[in-house]
């Protein structure tokens, strides 16, 4: 029996025949930075996975995300394994300071065993800090363009989610034009998923962020919503439509539901309220396999998270080999459509 466990606070972190291979936990007493990386599997290449920075991030959460990255690398065909990093956010310490301390501690594994990237609450500026502290541009992707990077701000993950939606609709012979969509989360992934789907003719009728949901059955305009978010800090100030509580987005009667924020948002207490015909995750592990099976048994078409949102990973690979934005978009479309089929 290859199953083993280690403690993560009061929880157990499971091991199996695929990994994790390494779990490193670090603490810097000067900056009070706490963080960890889980290197799940390196059979195909160095583990690939972003660094999320939240107050509640845990080894257990990062282990699950690292496993999703292992599957994502495998099915996308890029020569990476799976990994993930986490920094427990300290609001009293600048993000740049925490990232520099974390990067210094992780030199032991990055870049030979782990190639980092942006994730929740991290961006291209923090990847610049990571790379410069590490001393190698190969230590992370998602860097600024002047460092040879392909920033995630180009929208690679959202672009891939769009194409996963298109393939799923084609599978059921549904025309994208007029298809109604709800997007949970209006960060990097949700923003670009909305942009590219609207360009294809889909009608985005609900979008959420941390403050709530804006719902308009006549459709939301991407450019207007983006401006509202930038100027007023939340989509709920859109002005046309109804403001709902965050939890209500999962029960809306839409064709496509895109969970594009945090893990485990569809769970035992709300899965039976889901009315969408398709679920295409922009975020990893938005539900556990048992919940996914219950929804599939109800006739809901679900694209696996490690397929639907592989665009960021493919973009990372193109950056890693020195490719440009045009090559990135080409590969994201081709690899995402192939894997979704």
RAVENZI-V766801 format. One record per backbone hydrogen bond with DSSP energy under -1.0 kcal/mol. NH is the residue of the N-H (numbers start at 1). CO is the residue of the C=O. If there is no record, write none. Layout:
nh=NH co=CO
nh=NH co=CO
This chain:
nh=4 co=15
nh=6 co=13
nh=8 co=11
nh=11 co=8
nh=13 co=6
nh=15 co=4
nh=16 co=19
nh=21 co=39
nh=22 co=39
nh=24 co=37
nh=26 co=35
nh=28 co=33
nh=32 co=28
nh=35 co=26
nh=36 co=86
nh=37 co=24
nh=38 co=84
nh=39 co=22
nh=40 co=82
nh=41 co=82
nh=47 co=113
nh=48 co=81
nh=49 co=115
nh=51 co=117
nh=52 co=85
nh=53 co=120
nh=54 co=87
nh=62 co=58
nh=63 co=59
nh=64 co=60
nh=65 co=61
nh=66 co=62
nh=67 co=63
nh=68 co=64
nh=69 co=65
nh=70 co=66
nh=71 co=67
nh=72 co=68
nh=73 co=69
nh=74 co=70
nh=75 co=71
nh=76 co=72
nh=77 co=73
nh=80 co=78
nh=81 co=46
nh=82 co=41
nh=83 co=48
nh=84 co=38
nh=85 co=50
nh=86 co=36
nh=87 co=52
nh=88 co=34
nh=89 co=54
nh=93 co=90
nh=98 co=94
nh=99 co=95
nh=100 co=96
nh=101 co=97
nh=102 co=98
nh=103 co=99
nh=104 co=100
nh=105 co=101
nh=106 co=102
nh=107 co=104
nh=109 co=106
nh=110 co=106
nh=113 co=109
nh=114 co=109
nh=115 co=47
nh=116 co=139
nh=122 co=119
nh=127 co=123
nh=128 co=124
nh=129 co=125
nh=130 co=126
nh=131 co=127
nh=132 co=128
nh=133 co=129
nh=134 co=130
nh=135 co=131
nh=139 co=136
nh=141 co=116
nh=147 co=144
nh=148 co=145
nh=149 co=144
nh=154 co=151
nh=155 co=152
nh=159 co=155
nh=160 co=156
nh=161 co=157
nh=162 co=158
nh=163 co=159
nh=164 co=160
nh=165 co=161
nh=166 co=162
nh=167 co=163
nh=168 co=164
nh=169 co=165
nh=170 co=166
nh=171 co=167
nh=172 co=168
nh=173 co=170
nh=174 co=169
nh=178 co=201
nh=179 co=176
nh=181 co=203
nh=182 co=256
nh=183 co=206
nh=184 co=258
nh=191 co=187
nh=192 co=188
nh=193 co=189
nh=194 co=190
nh=195 co=191
nh=196 co=192
nh=197 co=193
nh=198 co=194
nh=199 co=195
nh=201 co=198
nh=202 co=197
nh=203 co=179
nh=205 co=181
nh=206 co=181
nh=207 co=214
nh=208 co=183
nh=209 co=212
nh=212 co=209
nh=213 co=244
nh=214 co=207
nh=215 co=242
nh=216 co=205
nh=219 co=216
nh=220 co=204
nh=225 co=221
nh=226 co=222
nh=227 co=223
nh=228 co=224
nh=229 co=225
nh=230 co=226
nh=231 co=227
nh=232 co=228
nh=233 co=229
nh=237 co=234
nh=238 co=235
nh=242 co=215
nh=244 co=213
nh=248 co=245
nh=249 co=246
nh=251 co=248
nh=254 co=252
nh=256 co=180
nh=257 co=278
nh=258 co=182
nh=260 co=184
nh=264 co=285
nh=266 co=286
nh=270 co=267
nh=271 co=267
nh=273 co=270
nh=274 co=271
nh=277 co=255
nh=278 co=255
nh=279 co=301
nh=280 co=257
nh=282 co=259
nh=283 co=259
nh=292 co=288
nh=293 co=289
nh=294 co=290
nh=295 co=291
nh=296 co=292
nh=297 co=293
nh=299 co=296
nh=300 co=295
nh=301 co=277
nh=303 co=279
nh=307 co=304
nh=308 co=304
nh=309 co=305
nh=310 co=307
nh=314 co=310
nh=315 co=311
nh=316 co=312
nh=317 co=313
nh=318 co=314
nh=319 co=315
nh=320 co=316
nh=321 co=317
nh=322 co=319
nh=323 co=318
nh=328 co=324
nh=329 co=325
nh=330 co=326
nh=331 co=327
nh=332 co=328
nh=333 co=329
nh=334 co=330
nh=335 co=331
nh=336 co=332
nh=337 co=333
nh=338 co=334
nh=339 co=335
nh=340 co=336
nh=341 co=337
